[in-house]
Amino acid sequence: MGRVKEASMSKYLMPGSWSVMALIDYLEQLESRRQGRRLLAEMDETQLRDIGLTRADAEQDADKFPWVA
């Protein structure tokens, strides 16, 4: 699976170091990544080529878990 970006998640994983607002912010980031990856997966070949990606690139990114940046 690879390493999760510890620097971006460390403030959420350390006991007592996160707040409700930080948790909400993190969850919003996860949802944004999920939506972006879903949209990327739905693009056709022409759209992918326009942004410099191949179908394989799009599938690789779409298969990532939301918490993997």
SELO-932671 format. One record per residue (C-alpha): x, y, z; residue in three letters. Coordinates in Angstrom, 2 decimals. Layout:
[r [X,Y,Z],ALA] ...
***
This chain:
[r [0.00,0.00,0.00],MET] [r [2.87,2.40,0.54],GLY] [r [3.49,4.81,3.35],ARG] [r [0.80,7.19,4.42],VAL] [r [2.03,10.76,4.51],LYS] [r [2.79,10.95,8.20],GLU] [r [3.47,14.68,8.24],ALA] [r [-0.03,15.57,7.06],SER] [r [-1.73,13.05,9.33],MET] [r [0.40,13.35,12.44],SER] [r [-1.71,16.09,13.99],LYS] [r [-4.77,13.82,13.69],TYR] [r [-3.15,10.65,15.02],LEU] [r [-1.44,11.91,18.15],MET] [r [-3.69,11.45,21.19],PRO] [r [-4.99,14.72,22.56],GLY] [r [-3.50,16.77,19.74],SER] [r [-6.52,17.11,17.46],TRP] [r [-9.62,19.13,17.81],SER] [r [-13.08,18.61,16.40],VAL] [r [-12.39,21.27,13.76],MET] [r [-9.15,19.58,12.73],ALA] [r [-10.97,16.28,12.42],LEU] [r [-13.70,17.88,10.30],ILE] [r [-11.02,19.47,8.11],ASP] [r [-9.33,16.12,7.64],TYR] [r [-12.61,14.39,6.76],LEU] [r [-13.35,17.12,4.22],GLU] [r [-9.94,16.53,2.64],GLN] [r [-10.68,12.81,2.40],LEU] [r [-14.03,13.47,0.73],GLU] [r [-12.45,15.92,-1.71],SER] [r [-9.84,13.34,-2.73],ARG] [r [-12.52,10.68,-3.11],ARG] [r [-14.62,12.91,-5.35],GLN] [r [-11.64,13.99,-7.44],GLY] [r [-10.51,10.42,-7.97],ARG] [r [-14.03,9.35,-8.91],ARG] [r [-14.25,12.15,-11.49],LEU] [r [-10.83,11.24,-12.85],LEU] [r [-11.94,7.61,-13.25],ALA] [r [-15.02,8.76,-15.20],GLU] [r [-13.05,10.83,-17.74],MET] [r [-12.81,9.55,-21.30],ASP] [r [-9.56,9.09,-23.19],GLU] [r [-9.73,12.54,-24.81],THR] [r [-10.20,14.31,-21.48],GLN] [r [-7.37,12.34,-19.92],LEU] [r [-5.07,13.14,-22.84],ARG] [r [-5.95,16.85,-22.47],ASP] [r [-4.61,16.83,-18.91],ILE] [r [-1.61,14.67,-19.79],GLY] [r [-2.73,11.38,-18.26],LEU] [r [-3.27,7.88,-19.59],THR] [r [-6.06,5.51,-18.60],ARG] [r [-3.50,3.58,-16.55],ALA] [r [-2.52,6.76,-14.68],ASP] [r [-6.17,7.52,-13.93],ALA] [r [-6.90,3.99,-12.75],GLU] [r [-3.81,3.97,-10.55],GLN] [r [-4.87,7.21,-8.88],ASP] [r [-8.52,6.15,-8.61],ALA] [r [-7.49,2.94,-6.81],ASP] [r [-5.79,4.82,-3.97],LYS] [r [-7.45,5.07,-0.60],PHE] [r [-8.66,8.59,0.27],PRO] [r [-6.14,8.93,3.09],TRP] [r [-3.25,8.36,0.66],VAL] [r [-2.28,11.71,-0.86],ALA] 
***
